[in-house]
Amino acid sequence: MKISGSIEQTLIGKRIVLGVTGSIAAYKAVILLRALLREGACVHVVMTQSATKFVTPLTFEVLSGHPVSTDLFAAQQEMKHLSLPEQADAIVIAPATANCLAKSALGLGDDLLSTMLLTAQCPLIMAPAMDGGMWTHPAVKEHVQTLRARGTVVVDPTMGLLASGQIGQGRLAEEGVILEAVQTALAPRQDWHGQRILVSAGPTQEPIDPVRFISNRSSGKMGYAIAEAAQARGAQVVLVTGPTALSPPRGVEVVSIATAEDMTKALSMRLAWSTVVIMAAAVADFRPKHPLSHKIKKQGPADRALDLERTTDILSFLSAQRTTQLLVGFAAETNDLIAHAKDKLTMKGLDLIVANDVTTAGAGFGSDQNAATLIDRQGSMTELPLMPKRALADAILNHAQALLRARQSNLSPKPANMGRG
Ligand code: CTP
């Protein structure tokens, strides 16, 4: 059991919403709050009205360093019921009363905390506490079952002396046990351990002269999110990136390039090392045929033409050389999304293509969100709604992993080289 801070804090940078409901065990939430803080978490406390009868919000406010939210209607002005869960890495409700479990199981939202739970996408950990044999009531049992089936982590209350003087199961679990449940829920899956992933990201820049180039609007966010997600899930990752304003993801080897030709070289020399290649880069399709070594001056003819030539299609090039690597490409389209994406999947000899309509509002270049359809060479199509690029990165990795597993169990044939070369 961990009640004092560990040397290595395990929740650094994690944003946790601590929900406190109206049980006599509410005072124990203060101890849990301190344990979460000691592990490096940033904690926002949300209390139900009845919880405030047991402990004052001021206690939580002072210790957490953040205002405590209690009122749906006050909070609604700032849309707290949406913003708090959206920003949270996890929601922990301790103590959770029988009423709180029931509302969550039934999807009721009549106060700030229960409404928040209806909008939350992050892991939810509930630590119930209740007296008088309530824990074994069939209704409570059913609600706990429903919550668990939905993915909620319910930390069983313990047996012992209850506030009423009875002995029974209903005491809030020790803070060390709840903390461990939070740590487990937030621990990154290591399901990509053993895989070596080459990811490309960002735009390329094709020089016209020493001060000018042809490029595109790619921010690199999608490729960086994939590199970050794969690294967090245990893969070894090399990120080959064009110029972006992003910080290199932690634990990822970054190779910076500028032109499509540099990117081709950087990727092809690492192809044999890799098990999976994900091309999220927006590679320039054309480059100036004769880049100049001196700056083009304004004087001279008013009309000028730029001679362009095709760059290498990197995916087709890699596809022709690969042995067993899984190849994932993107299709950035403005029209006929699925038809164009399917063509690219076949022409470039890919296993999976992420088709995204770059004209969708709030998605595509520069945005933090993206919507996409995943199409694989077995013909399966998965439409994904607008979501943060990091969530889309995980969805792409999930699909790629399913293809790797299917291949391993010989459910699908080895990839054929269908590239254009
Ligand atoms: N790609 C590549 N080499 C290029 C151009 C693109 O490897 N020279 C990759 C991209 O990284 C992406 C996929 O091919 O994964 C599709 O890129 P996209 O820009 O959508 O299509 P293009 O092949 O460039 O074709 P078009 O511009 O005509 O749509």
Residues whose N, C-alpha, C, O or C-beta is under 5 A from the ligand:
A	BS01	CTP	M279 A280 A281 A282 V283 A284 D285 T311 T312 D313 I314 L315 G329 F330 A331 A332
